[in-house]
Structures are given as C-alpha cells and as structure tokens.
Amino acid sequence: MPQLDASSRGSFLLKPSEWALVLAIVAAVALTAVIDANHSYAFRPLESLRDIARNTALLGIFALGATVVIIAGGIDLSAGSMIALSGTVCATTMLALSPQAMLGFKPVGPAVVAVAMAASLLAGFLVGTLHTWLITAIRLPPFIATLATLVGLRSLARALCESSTAALTPTKSALINVADPVFKTIRDNVWIPVAVFGVLAFITWLILTRTVLGRHLHALGGNEQAARLAGIRTDNVKWFAYCFGAMTAALAGLFYVANESVAAPVNQGRGHELNAIAAAVVGGCSLTGGVGTVPGTVLGTIFLRVVIDAVSKIIKTGADVYEGLIVGIVVVIAVTFSQLGQMGRQGRRLLPGPLGLCAIPTLALLCGGIVAMTTGPRTGLAAGLAALVLLALVRAWENRAARAA
C-alpha cells in the first residue's frame, strides 16, 4: 500500500504548491483591483466579496466530490448534468406534492421542501450507484461510463420536467419556477452556501485524513491492484467515491435552483463538471489518482473563481465568451508547473526536438490572439512577440543544458 505524504496524513500545514496558490489568489485580486476601470474591489468590496463567495461555494461543493473521485483513481464527467437532474427532481417533487401552491407561487411548506431535497440527494446516490455498477460490474472505463451519463442525465432531466409539467400544469414546459420562501432565503443569504461548503470541506478532510476509508481511497488511486492484494474491498471504496461525487453535485443542484429561482434542465449546470475537475487539478490533484488534498481543492476553487471574476471585471462586455478559454489555460498552466520538477528529474524537456520547434510559434500565436481579442491588436502583437522570445529562450536553455549533460 503506498505511503501517504504529510498532507494526506492530516497535517494542518499547507503544502508548498498550496502556499503558491494563496500567493496566486492575492496576486490575481491585486491585479484586478488595479486593472479594473471601475475599481469594483475598492469601491464595492462587500458586493464583490459576496459574489466571489457565493460562486466559490456553489462550485466548491461539487468540486469536493470531484476531488474524492479523482483521488480514488476515477473521473466523473456528469456533475453538471447531475446538477440539472437534481434541481429538476426537487422542483417536480414539489410540483407533484403541492401543485396549486407551486402554480400560484406560494409556499409549499417545510415538509414538502424537505421531501423534495431528500429526493434530490437520493437521485445523486442512485446515479453514483449506477456509475459504480457500470465501472465495476460492466467494466466500462470511468471516462466512458460518466460520459454516457453526462449526456443521458440532462436528457432525462428535461424529459422529467416536460412530462411532469404536461401532467400537472396547463402547459408543457422545459422549466419549473420555484418561489418557496426556503429557497428565497438561501438565495438572499450568501453565507448559507458558504457555511455548507465549509462544513462539507471539513467533513471531507476528516474522511480523507482521519479514517481508514480515506487511506483506502488514496491506496486505491495509487495502485488498485496493490490495494486489492492488501485486502481492500476496492469495489466498495469506488462505490463510496462515486456516490459522494454524485451526491455533492445533487446538493449543489439545490443551491443552483435557489440561486436562479427555477429548475431549468436545458442549461442549468452545463459544462460545470469541467470547472470542478479544473478546481481539483489546480489544487494539486493528480488525474492518475492517489494524490490530492481538501485545502488544495478549496484554494483551487477560490483561485478559479477569482480569475473568472477578474475576466468579467476587466473585459466587461462578453466576458462569458472567454470563461471556458481562461479555465482551460489556467488548468494547463497549473498542471505544467506541477510537472516541471518531475520533468527535470526524468530528463524530459518542455520543448523537445521538432515538436517543440513547432509548438513555439503555435503558443505565441495563441497568446497574441487571445490578448488581441481582449485588449486590442497592438497589445496582442506585443504579447505574441514576447511569448515567442520567451519560448525561444527556454528552448535554447534546454538545448544548452542537454549538451552540458
């Protein structure tokens, strides 16, 4: 069974990469405060803090689930669709139990809300069980199993929404409005999702660092065959990991319904599974399994949301167009920096041979194009040339180091 590092055994000290994330968060906030023409962080600090806190909590809740799955050596691509299904199950349950109140935008009562929320979490448990069955009994690769549910769960949510509204309301609809005071309270009080995120992060940290199950999760991700030979019931450990991932996504779905006052399976949570995986990877999780910490994921989530918020404040119009691009770049940079030490020890190069030579102008064009689209052609040209020179210098340094060795 692989040995756990200090952080995995429960050290309260952050790892060097996590301290680097703290510095990156501070730097991103400082740069945004300077570059933002409206200086929102200076003139509206509480509003900015609430926005970042709310979005961080919503993403962080199911990023913790993604972290557990990744540590166990798996992957879950269906979190965004699970969010949509969870919200739809919650809304349709309330509609079925109290149709008149739902149609009249009136309170449905705490008991109905509790049953609807429990139904959503149960849906998460069932989806996690389905994932585990597909992976352990049918022997599908986790990527294929969760890719299938990524597509299927959203279609199921939409079909459920339309069939329920057709049966219980005058017209069929692909969305259900939710106006119960419980959800309004959650929407208006940003610290409720933040508190839930904090409690869930603490519970996840306890599981991963203070329990036998946590050690088994790390061992499973590190080497499944060795874990099985050591007597670990690997199928049961996978069951926990995938159910935990799906149920955290279901929990996040309830907050999305509260935040948007509607269950809309067509678009709700779309693409969010990649943000969750990105937050975990930026926080130090290895996609090969066995490596990852809760503090790292929390910091990775904060960093990701701060960067996305910075894009919206700096670009102003059409910032959402660049959100996916920025997330992709951040993930690539984070993983690249995490691999630099290992590349050096193994003698691998960042820009090797003809491939590296072709990668230099490609990366420079990409850098210049992105900057040109967001700030202007002159700045883009300058950024592209700077990237070209920097990458050429890196390649020259690598060639010199290779000859010296």
Secondary structure in CASP SS format (residue, H / E / C, confidence):
PFRMAT SS
TARGET T0000
AUTHOR 0000-0000-0000
METHOD secondary structure of the structure
MODEL  1
M C 1.00
P C 1.00
Q C 1.00
L C 1.00
D C 1.00
A C 1.00
S C 1.00
S C 1.00
R C 1.00
G C 1.00
S C 1.00
F C 1.00
L C 1.00
L C 1.00
K C 1.00
P H 1.00
S H 1.00
E H 1.00
W H 1.00
A H 1.00
L H 1.00
V H 1.00
L H 1.00
A H 1.00
I H 1.00
V H 1.00
A H 1.00
A H 1.00
V H 1.00
A H 1.00
L H 1.00
T H 1.00
A H 1.00
V H 1.00
I H 1.00
D C 1.00
A C 1.00
N C 1.00
H C 1.00
S H 1.00
Y H 1.00
A H 1.00
F H 1.00
R C 1.00
P H 1.00
L H 1.00
E H 1.00
S H 1.00
L H 1.00
R H 1.00
D H 1.00
I H 1.00
A H 1.00
R H 1.00
N H 1.00
T H 1.00
A H 1.00
L H 1.00
L H 1.00
G H 1.00
I H 1.00
F H 1.00
A H 1.00
L H 1.00
G H 1.00
A H 1.00
T H 1.00
V H 1.00
V H 1.00
I H 1.00
I H 1.00
A C 1.00
G C 1.00
G C 1.00
I C 1.00
D C 1.00
L C 1.00
S C 1.00
A H 1.00
G H 1.00
S H 1.00
M H 1.00
I H 1.00
A H 1.00
L H 1.00
S H 1.00
G H 1.00
T H 1.00
V H 1.00
C H 1.00
A H 1.00
T H 1.00
T H 1.00
M H 1.00
L H 1.00
A H 1.00
L H 1.00
S C 1.00
P H 1.00
Q H 1.00
A H 1.00
M H 1.00
L H 1.00
G C 1.00
F C 1.00
K C 1.00
P C 1.00
V C 1.00
G C 1.00
P H 1.00
A H 1.00
V H 1.00
V H 1.00
A H 1.00
V H 1.00
A H 1.00
M H 1.00
A H 1.00
A H 1.00
S H 1.00
L H 1.00
L H 1.00
A H 1.00
G H 1.00
F H 1.00
L H 1.00
V H 1.00
G H 1.00
T H 1.00
L H 1.00
H H 1.00
T H 1.00
W H 1.00
L H 1.00
I H 1.00
T H 1.00
A C 1.00
I C 1.00
R C 1.00
L C 1.00
P C 1.00
P H 1.00
F H 1.00
I H 1.00
A H 1.00
T H 1.00
L H 1.00
A H 1.00
T H 1.00
L H 1.00
V H 1.00
G H 1.00
L H 1.00
R H 1.00
S H 1.00
L H 1.00
A H 1.00
R H 1.00
A H 1.00
L H 1.00
C H 1.00
E H 1.00
S H 1.00
S H 1.00
T H 1.00
A H 1.00
A H 1.00
L H 1.00
T C 1.00
P C 1.00
T C 1.00
K C 1.00
S C 1.00
A C 1.00
L C 1.00
I E 1.00
N E 1.00
V C 1.00
A C 1.00
D C 1.00
P H 1.00
V H 1.00
F H 1.00
K H 1.00
T H 1.00
I H 1.00
R H 1.00
D H 1.00
N C 1.00
V C 1.00
W H 1.00
I H 1.00
P H 1.00
V H 1.00
A H 1.00
V H 1.00
F H 1.00
G H 1.00
V H 1.00
L H 1.00
A H 1.00
F H 1.00
I H 1.00
T H 1.00
W H 1.00
L H 1.00
I H 1.00
L H 1.00
T H 1.00
R H 1.00
T C 1.00
V H 1.00
L H 1.00
G H 1.00
R H 1.00
H H 1.00
L H 1.00
H H 1.00
A H 1.00
L H 1.00
G H 1.00
G H 1.00
N C 1.00
E H 1.00
Q H 1.00
A H 1.00
A H 1.00
R H 1.00
L H 1.00
A C 1.00
G C 1.00
I C 1.00
R C 1.00
T H 1.00
D H 1.00
N H 1.00
V H 1.00
K H 1.00
W H 1.00
F H 1.00
A H 1.00
Y H 1.00
C H 1.00
F H 1.00
G H 1.00
A H 1.00
M H 1.00
T H 1.00
A H 1.00
A H 1.00
L H 1.00
A H 1.00
G H 1.00
L H 1.00
F H 1.00
Y H 1.00
V H 1.00
A H 1.00
N H 1.00
E H 1.00
S C 1.00
V E 1.00
A E 1.00
A C 1.00
P C 1.00
V C 1.00
N C 1.00
Q C 1.00
G C 1.00
R C 1.00
G C 1.00
H H 1.00
E H 1.00
L H 1.00
N H 1.00
A H 1.00
I H 1.00
A H 1.00
A H 1.00
A H 1.00
V H 1.00
V H 1.00
G C 1.00
G C 1.00
C C 1.00
S C 1.00
L C 1.00
T C 1.00
G C 1.00
G C 1.00
V C 1.00
G C 1.00
T C 1.00
V H 1.00
P H 1.00
G H 1.00
T H 1.00
V H 1.00
L H 1.00
G H 1.00
T H 1.00
I H 1.00
F H 1.00
L H 1.00
R H 1.00
V H 1.00
V H 1.00
I H 1.00
D H 1.00
A H 1.00
V H 1.00
S H 1.00
K H 1.00
I H 1.00
I H 1.00
K C 1.00
T C 1.00
G C 1.00
A H 1.00
D H 1.00
V H 1.00
Y H 1.00
E H 1.00
G H 1.00
L H 1.00
I H 1.00
V H 1.00
G H 1.00
I H 1.00
V H 1.00
V H 1.00
V H 1.00
I H 1.00
A H 1.00
V H 1.00
T H 1.00
F H 1.00
S H 1.00
Q H 1.00
L H 1.00
G H 1.00
Q H 1.00
M H 1.00
G H 1.00
R H 1.00
Q H 1.00
G C 1.00
R C 1.00
R C 1.00
L C 1.00
L C 1.00
P C 1.00
G H 1.00
P H 1.00
L H 1.00
G H 1.00
L H 1.00
C H 1.00
A H 1.00
I H 1.00
P H 1.00
T H 1.00
L H 1.00
A H 1.00
L H 1.00
L H 1.00
C H 1.00
G H 1.00
G H 1.00
I H 1.00
V H 1.00
A H 1.00
M H 1.00
T H 1.00
T H 1.00
G C 1.00
P H 1.00
R H 1.00
T H 1.00
G H 1.00
L H 1.00
A H 1.00
A H 1.00
G H 1.00
L H 1.00
A H 1.00
A H 1.00
L H 1.00
V H 1.00
L H 1.00
L H 1.00
A H 1.00
L H 1.00
V H 1.00
R H 1.00
A H 1.00
W H 1.00
E H 1.00
N H 1.00
R H 1.00
A H 1.00
A H 1.00
R H 1.00
A H 1.00
A C 1.00
END
